[in-house]
């Protein structure tokens, strides 16, 4: 996300403990302090790799609500109240559903008009209670902290009539399950960004194991390196295109990987909106059959810097690490 402009914020409180919805009549004041808080909340939701796009009819209830909320303040408040009541009614049938704040956001993300409902659960923590010289440990609900995550979300792209959700599992009928899409929205679920990335890994590893396309480095480090370059250059991360590029040296592997990706829900149009970053993408781990692990930067491994693999006559492989000034045991 390059630019985020927040127009207005409305906060409602779902009091599951006392079976009541508390709605705000006024929009939240946006100053330097509060704007930063709400910005972090919105970014956590919109940048989540678990945000899932749903395919729904163009006249779906939530898309129509989003359009109305974008029209004027009164419609925004009316629709926010009705959405809160729907969240509350669904939650009242779920075991141990905590109290929650729902933050309604009108914003522009990279020039696209978005309306979002971000649900943030209160957290249960053990607290000591002193009563007549007795000490009891009770569970108390605490207000979500500024660093806390967004537990659930409904995100409506008003301009392009698209819908995304962020779901959390709760204890429902004795088992952990989600409820937003299955019990309310009923859209066709597309893969999340995390699922797309994991699918890429699965296909690349299977093809590499079967056809040994990248004998020297392995295909997975090359895939990570390609994704990192796309992110650095601010280019679209297209899973199908990247996997095909990594496996293009072997026609059979390339053909089979394409079919496998499509069977798993990824085609030429698929895009990872929020590509994985951080240590997972920057490093690769070598694990030997006798459980020795070596972790090093992806770029160094692919380029063969500071490491050498020697194939011995007896069929074993020796790994030589180079240019080491100091070894620290952790």
C-alpha positions as CSV (number, residue, x, y, z in Angstrom):
1,X,0.0,0.0,0.0
2,X,1.5,3.3,-1.0
3,X,-1.1,5.9,0.1
4,X,-3.9,5.7,2.6
5,X,-6.2,8.6,3.2
6,X,-8.7,8.3,6.0
7,X,-11.9,10.4,5.6
8,X,-13.9,9.4,8.6
9,X,-14.1,6.8,11.4
10,X,-17.1,5.6,13.4
11,X,-16.7,3.2,16.3
12,X,-19.4,0.9,17.7
13,X,-19.2,-1.5,20.7
14,X,-20.6,-5.0,20.7
15,X,-21.3,-5.8,24.4
16,X,-21.8,-9.6,24.2
17,X,-21.5,-9.8,28.0
18,X,-24.6,-7.6,28.6
19,X,-26.3,-8.5,25.3
20,X,-26.3,-5.0,23.9
21,X,-25.0,-3.0,20.9
22,X,-23.7,0.5,21.8
23,X,-23.6,2.7,18.7
24,X,-21.8,6.0,18.3
25,X,-23.8,9.0,17.1
26,X,-20.7,11.0,16.2
27,X,-17.7,10.3,14.1
28,X,-14.4,9.9,15.9
29,X,-12.2,13.0,16.2
30,X,-9.2,12.7,13.9
31,X,-6.1,14.5,15.3
32,X,-2.4,13.6,15.1
33,X,-2.7,11.0,17.8
34,X,-5.9,9.2,16.9
35,X,-5.2,9.3,13.1
36,X,-2.0,7.4,13.6
37,X,-3.9,4.8,15.8
38,X,-6.6,4.3,13.2
39,X,-4.2,4.2,10.4
40,X,-2.3,1.3,12.0
41,X,-5.6,-0.5,12.4
42,X,-6.6,-0.1,8.8
43,X,-3.1,-1.0,7.5
44,X,-3.1,-4.2,9.6
45,X,-6.3,-5.3,8.0
46,X,-5.6,-4.2,4.4
47,X,-2.0,-5.5,4.5
48,X,-3.0,-8.9,6.0
49,X,-1.9,-11.8,3.8
50,X,-5.0,-13.6,5.2
51,X,-7.4,-11.1,3.7
52,X,-9.6,-13.2,1.4
53,X,-11.4,-11.9,-1.7
54,X,-15.0,-13.2,-2.2
55,X,-16.8,-13.5,-5.5
56,X,-20.3,-12.2,-4.9
57,X,-23.2,-10.9,-7.2
58,X,-22.9,-7.2,-8.1
59,X,-26.2,-6.6,-6.1
60,X,-24.9,-8.4,-3.0
61,X,-26.2,-6.9,0.3
62,X,-22.8,-5.7,1.5
63,X,-21.8,-4.1,-1.8
64,X,-25.0,-2.2,-1.8
65,X,-24.4,-1.2,1.8
66,X,-21.0,0.1,0.9
67,X,-22.3,2.2,-1.9
68,X,-24.8,3.8,0.4
69,X,-22.2,4.4,3.1
70,X,-20.1,6.3,0.5
71,X,-23.0,8.6,-0.4
72,X,-23.3,10.7,2.8
73,X,-22.8,10.7,6.6
74,X,-26.4,9.7,7.5
75,X,-26.3,6.6,5.3
76,X,-22.9,5.7,6.7
77,X,-24.3,5.8,10.2
78,X,-27.4,3.9,9.3
79,X,-25.6,1.1,7.5
80,X,-22.9,0.8,10.2
81,X,-25.6,0.3,12.8
82,X,-27.3,-2.4,10.8
83,X,-24.0,-4.2,10.1
84,X,-23.1,-4.0,13.8
85,X,-26.4,-5.6,14.7
86,X,-25.7,-8.4,12.2
87,X,-22.3,-9.0,13.7
88,X,-23.9,-9.0,17.2
89,X,-26.7,-11.4,16.4
90,X,-24.3,-13.9,14.8
91,X,-21.8,-13.5,17.7
92,X,-24.5,-14.1,20.3
93,X,-24.9,-17.7,19.1
94,X,-21.2,-18.4,19.4
95,X,-19.7,-19.8,22.7
96,X,-17.5,-17.4,24.6
97,X,-17.7,-14.7,22.0
98,X,-15.8,-11.7,23.5
99,X,-16.9,-8.1,23.5
100,X,-15.6,-6.2,20.5
101,X,-15.2,-2.8,19.0
102,X,-16.1,-2.4,15.3
103,X,-14.3,0.4,13.6
104,X,-16.0,1.7,10.4
105,X,-13.7,3.4,8.0
106,X,-14.2,5.5,4.9
107,X,-10.8,5.8,3.2
108,X,-9.0,5.9,-0.1
109,X,-6.3,3.2,-0.7
110,X,-4.1,4.1,-3.6
111,X,-6.9,6.2,-5.0
112,X,-9.5,3.5,-4.6
113,X,-12.5,4.3,-2.4
114,X,-12.8,1.7,0.4
115,X,-15.4,1.2,3.1
116,X,-14.4,-1.2,5.8
117,X,-15.7,-2.7,9.1
118,X,-12.8,-3.8,11.3
119,X,-13.8,-6.0,14.3
120,X,-11.3,-5.9,17.2
121,X,-12.0,-8.4,20.0
122,X,-11.4,-7.6,23.7
123,X,-8.9,-10.0,25.2
124,X,-9.3,-12.2,28.2
125,X,-6.5,-12.0,30.8
126,X,-6.2,-13.5,34.3
127,X,-6.6,-10.9,37.0
128,X,-6.1,-11.2,40.8
129,X,-9.2,-10.2,42.9
130,X,-8.8,-9.6,46.6
131,X,-12.1,-10.3,48.5
132,X,-12.3,-10.7,52.3
133,X,-8.7,-11.8,52.6
134,X,-9.1,-14.3,49.8
135,X,-7.4,-14.1,46.5
136,X,-9.2,-15.3,43.4
137,X,-8.0,-15.5,39.8
138,X,-10.7,-14.4,37.4
139,X,-10.8,-13.8,33.6
140,X,-11.3,-10.1,32.8
141,X,-11.8,-8.6,29.3
142,X,-9.4,-5.8,28.5
143,X,-9.7,-3.1,25.8
144,X,-7.6,-4.0,22.7
145,X,-4.2,-2.4,22.6
146,X,-2.9,-0.2,19.8
147,X,-0.6,-2.9,18.7
148,X,-3.3,-5.6,18.6
149,X,-4.4,-7.2,15.4
150,X,-7.7,-6.9,13.6
151,X,-9.6,-10.1,14.3
152,X,-12.2,-9.9,11.6
153,X,-13.0,-7.5,8.8
154,X,-15.3,-6.8,5.9
155,X,-13.7,-4.6,3.2
156,X,-15.7,-3.2,0.4
157,X,-14.1,-1.7,-2.8
158,X,-16.8,0.8,-3.7
159,X,-15.2,1.8,-7.1
160,X,-14.7,-1.7,-8.4
161,X,-17.5,-3.6,-6.6
162,X,-15.2,-6.0,-4.9
163,X,-15.4,-7.6,-1.4
164,X,-12.8,-9.0,1.0
165,X,-13.1,-10.5,4.4
166,X,-10.8,-11.4,7.3
167,X,-12.0,-14.3,9.4
168,X,-11.2,-15.7,12.8
169,X,-12.1,-19.1,14.2
170,X,-14.2,-19.3,17.3
171,X,-15.6,-22.3,19.2
172,X,-18.8,-23.1,17.4
173,X,-20.8,-26.2,18.2
174,X,-17.9,-27.7,20.0
175,X,-15.3,-27.1,17.3
176,X,-13.2,-24.2,16.0
177,X,-14.7,-22.7,12.9
178,X,-15.3,-19.4,11.1
179,X,-18.8,-18.0,10.5
180,X,-18.7,-14.7,8.5
181,X,-18.9,-16.2,5.0
182,X,-20.6,-19.5,5.8
183,X,-23.4,-18.0,7.9
184,X,-23.8,-14.6,6.4
185,X,-22.0,-13.5,3.2
186,X,-22.0,-16.8,1.3
187,X,-19.6,-15.8,-1.4
188,X,-17.2,-17.9,-3.4
189,X,-13.9,-17.9,-1.6
190,X,-10.7,-17.1,-3.5
191,X,-7.3,-18.0,-2.1
192,X,-5.7,-15.6,0.3
193,X,-2.2,-14.3,-0.4
194,X,-0.7,-16.6,2.2
195,X,-2.5,-19.6,0.5
196,X,-1.2,-18.5,-2.9
197,X,2.4,-18.3,-1.6
198,X,2.1,-21.7,0.1
199,X,0.7,-23.2,-3.1
200,X,3.6,-21.9,-5.1
201,X,6.0,-23.5,-2.6
202,X,4.2,-26.8,-2.8
203,X,4.2,-26.9,-6.6
204,X,7.8,-25.7,-6.9
205,X,9.1,-28.2,-4.4
206,X,7.2,-31.1,-5.9
207,X,8.4,-30.3,-9.5
208,X,12.0,-29.8,-8.3
209,X,12.0,-33.1,-6.4
210,X,10.6,-34.9,-9.4
211,X,12.6,-33.3,-12.2
212,X,15.6,-31.7,-10.4
213,X,15.2,-28.5,-12.5
214,X,17.6,-26.5,-10.3
215,X,20.3,-29.0,-9.3
216,X,22.7,-26.4,-7.9
217,X,20.5,-24.2,-5.8
218,X,17.0,-25.7,-5.7
219,X,13.9,-24.0,-7.1
220,X,12.6,-22.6,-3.8
221,X,15.4,-20.1,-3.2
222,X,15.1,-19.0,-6.8
223,X,11.3,-18.5,-6.2
224,X,12.0,-16.4,-3.1
225,X,14.6,-14.3,-4.9
226,X,12.2,-13.6,-7.8
227,X,9.4,-12.5,-5.4
228,X,11.9,-10.2,-3.5
229,X,12.9,-8.6,-6.8
230,X,9.3,-8.0,-7.8
231,X,8.6,-6.4,-4.4
232,X,11.7,-4.2,-4.5
233,X,10.8,-3.0,-8.0
234,X,7.2,-2.4,-7.1
235,X,6.0,-4.9,-9.7
236,X,3.0,-7.2,-9.6
237,X,3.7,-10.6,-8.0
238,X,2.0,-13.1,-10.3
239,X,2.4,-16.7,-8.9
240,X,1.7,-18.5,-12.1
241,X,4.3,-16.4,-14.0
242,X,7.0,-16.8,-11.4
243,X,6.6,-20.5,-11.1
244,X,6.7,-20.9,-14.9
245,X,9.9,-18.8,-15.0
246,X,11.6,-20.8,-12.3
247,X,10.8,-24.1,-14.0
248,X,11.2,-23.0,-17.7
249,X,14.4,-25.1,-18.2
250,X,12.4,-28.3,-18.1
251,X,9.4,-28.5,-20.4
252,X,7.7,-31.3,-18.6
253,X,8.0,-29.6,-15.2
254,X,6.7,-26.3,-16.6
255,X,3.7,-28.0,-18.2
256,X,2.8,-30.0,-15.1
257,X,3.3,-27.1,-12.8
258,X,0.9,-25.0,-14.8
259,X,-1.8,-27.7,-14.6
260,X,-1.2,-28.2,-10.9
261,X,-1.5,-24.5,-10.2
262,X,-4.8,-24.2,-12.0
263,X,-6.2,-27.2,-10.2
264,X,-5.3,-25.5,-6.9
265,X,-6.9,-22.3,-7.8
266,X,-4.1,-20.2,-9.4
267,X,-4.1,-19.1,-13.0
268,X,-2.4,-16.4,-15.2
269,X,-4.6,-13.7,-13.7
270,X,-3.9,-14.4,-10.1
271,X,-1.9,-11.8,-8.2
272,X,-0.4,-11.7,-4.7
273,X,-1.4,-8.2,-3.4
274,X,0.6,-8.4,-0.2
275,X,3.7,-10.4,-0.9
276,X,5.5,-12.1,2.1
277,X,8.5,-10.2,3.3
278,X,11.0,-10.4,6.2
279,X,13.3,-13.1,7.4
280,X,11.3,-16.0,5.8
281,X,11.8,-14.5,2.4
282,X,15.3,-13.2,2.9
283,X,16.8,-16.5,4.0
284,X,16.8,-20.1,3.0
285,X,17.5,-23.1,5.2
286,X,19.5,-26.2,4.2
287,X,18.6,-29.3,6.2
288,X,20.7,-32.5,5.8
289,X,19.5,-36.0,6.2
290,X,21.3,-36.1,9.6
291,X,19.4,-33.1,10.9
292,X,22.2,-30.5,10.4
293,X,20.7,-27.1,9.5
294,X,22.4,-24.2,7.8
295,X,20.6,-20.9,7.3
296,X,21.9,-18.1,5.1
297,X,20.7,-15.2,2.9
298,X,18.8,-16.3,-0.2
299,X,20.9,-14.1,-2.5
300,X,24.2,-15.4,-1.2
301,X,23.0,-19.0,-1.5
302,X,21.8,-18.6,-5.1
303,X,25.0,-16.7,-6.1
304,X,27.2,-19.4,-4.4
305,X,28.8,-16.8,-2.0
306,X,30.5,-18.1,1.1
307,X,29.3,-21.7,0.5
308,X,30.4,-24.6,-1.7
309,X,28.9,-28.0,-2.2
310,X,31.3,-30.7,-3.2
311,X,29.9,-34.0,-4.6
312,X,32.1,-36.8,-3.3
313,X,32.9,-40.1,-5.2
314,X,31.0,-42.1,-2.6
315,X,27.8,-40.3,-3.4
316,X,27.8,-38.0,-0.3
317,X,27.9,-34.2,-0.4
318,X,30.2,-32.0,1.6
319,X,29.3,-28.4,2.4
320,X,32.1,-25.9,2.8
321,X,31.4,-22.5,4.4
322,X,33.9,-19.8,3.5
323,X,35.0,-16.4,4.7
324,X,34.1,-16.9,8.3
325,X,35.7,-14.5,10.8
326,X,33.9,-15.7,13.9
327,X,31.6,-18.4,15.0
328,X,29.0,-17.7,17.7
329,X,27.1,-20.6,19.3
330,X,23.4,-19.8,19.9
